[in-house]
Amino acid sequence: ELIGLPQEIFTPLFAMARIVGWCAHRNEELNFEGKRIIRPAYKNVLDDVTYVPIKKR
């Protein structure tokens, strides 16, 4: 809103800026030897917590 862009184009503008990176990532997945997915590993280091419904938070 600060530069006068209508809210309706926020998502398409974001996608336009990211699509080259998305395509490069997909090309790596398809062409990398072994066809493995190239993605950083994720390890959750948090303790398990009990779900609390929104109304009780």
Secondary structure, DSSP 4 states (H G I P E B T S, - for coil): -TT---GGGHHHHHHHHHHHHHHHHHHHHHHSTT-----------SPP-----GGG-
